[in-house]
Amino acid sequence: MSDKVLMKGNEAIAEAAIIAGCRHYFGYPITPQTEIAAYMAKRMPKIGGCFLQAESEIAAINMVYGVASTGKRVMTSSSSPGISLKGEGLSYLAGADLPSLVINVQRGGPGLGGIQPSQSDYFQATRAGGHGDFRMIVLAPASVQEMAELTVKGFDLADKYRMTTMILADGTMGQMMEPVALDELKVGAPIEKPWATVGTKMEREHNIVNSLFLDPAALEKTNFERYDRYKTIEENEVLYEEYLMEDAEICVVAFGIAARVSKNAIDEARKQGIKVGMIRPITLWPFPVAPFKKAAEHCKAFISVELSMGQMIEDVRLATECKAPVTLCNRVGGMIPSPEQVLASICEAAKTNGGAN
Amino acid sequence: MVVFDKPHALTDAPMHYCPGCTHGIVHRLVAEAIDELGIEGKTIGVAPVGCSVMAYNYFACDMIEAAHGRAPAVATGVKRADPENHIVFTYQGDGDLASIGMAETVHAAARNENITVIFINNAIYGMTGGQMAPTSLPGQVTQTSPYGRDTNHCGFPIKVCELLSELDGPEYLTRVTVNNPKNIRVAKAAIKKAFQNQIDGKGFSLVEVLSSCPTNWGMTPQKALQWIDEKMIPYYPLGVYKDRSAAKEETK
């Protein structure tokens, strides 16, 4: 049996990163994720690692770029407004095919927004982390244990595919405390990085880490090659959880804290005889299309429960090919939908679409 | 007998710089310093955005292309990844270092980050075709200051060595130029010292090199070299602005 420790989600991410072999962290203070920096500041000097508080989010992501260029595991963390500042760096990391782990503990927006939980950076994470054609692997934890597990997995995926993995958490996940089994974390085998800029040792031609291609044909080639790699990821790395979906006529879709709330509502609806289940995407990109294709064959309605004005709902509509109506159940600005609100949406969908007994 | 040869730390790639541009000279000086110190195999260079954006093709050591202005932050990461075994330099222009990347520059200096910074000050944005730089002189005509830089409207040039010398952090700050053989020899010594400081673990060393841009200044190469003497040096005096180790020696 594993030893469980009580940790905040943010601390679990930090410790899991260290377990994954990350010895370099760069960050800039911003609520609600600063515990990650504080944890790293304490731990890194004791294990021969490097914690450095950067002068800005922009500097932090570029320090990440520097360490990533040398092939070492490296991470930064921030919250929504800070992630916007990192957008430039995320694009360069993608263009130079560098692995890194970036944590976004989301808060309400736009602008300075608030400091309470949100999921309104879904579009930014899954579509437009920065300029240009690129993707990030986006992982959405729904427990403190998953905060730890997905951090380790995030590093492994980043190395395997030479790209950024983003953990898209929210203020609730970052701040809440739950028991975590750190000794259950499994770190993948190290991957060779012959492309790393660590000095030629006068034994090889120089390596160049670069995202500039003035020849359009050459640039096009890098884009196509990158998207071939993304296709492999879409085929092999999709993660999701299904809850009571076998006989479901109504399908709730939610990730992170919204999934936790929705589970309670689903249990209550089941007691009332409504055949409702849930698909919880764990990879937001690649989005789990297959379970939705299957669900669209027997579900009469989908409900996207989000802490945003309706962002994931677009992926749900795409994945279900609009075969059934998709409605939105949401709160924003740092508010969280209550189980009662989600239950009301389920009941409404059952009434409208005949999902009730 | 070979009396003059290309430094080993330069590749054979033809450089794209304009006729009369002094980037080529400074590249050579950096490469000579790397050769003489025997550090090519452990050196990692960080190229900027600007005219020297493709410096990664010209230096034979491992190279990284950074986002505009972010080279000191990238270099910080590279250095901290393996402080014992990485020699790291950035090569940046005035727009890169003193405008969009000023925060990264100041903070790397304040941390006394153990890196070497080669700073090309030619008082103009070259790659984009000659716009006003943070170091363009008062009255200087550029594409975006067509009536001359009006200091009432867009402020004054930034004197990087003077500004950084107020910080307690940096080890070595010096301003040189490469507009004649004598000045080139001084510049070479400064660049070599800036690398030697890093090898010795002394910290942040920045060499500001007043450089020419005949194309965008609208001058012949020869006139451009004179312009450095006549216009740039009076505003940007040459010399050592900070040398902490030398100062310590003196107080002993």
Interface residues (C-beta under 8 A of the other chain):
Chain A: H24 F26 C50 L52 A54 E55 S56 I58 A59 A60 N62 M63 V64 Y65 G66 V67 A68 S69 T70 K72 V74 E88 G89 Y92 A96 T197 V198 G199 T200 K201 M202 E203 H206 N207 I208 V209 N210 S211 L212
Chain B: T11 E40 G41 K42 T43 I44 V46 V53 M54 Y56 N57 F59 A60 C61 D62 M63 I64 E65 A66 A67 R70 A73 V74 A75 T76 G77 V78 K79 R80 A81 D82 N85 H86 I87 A103 E104 V106 H107
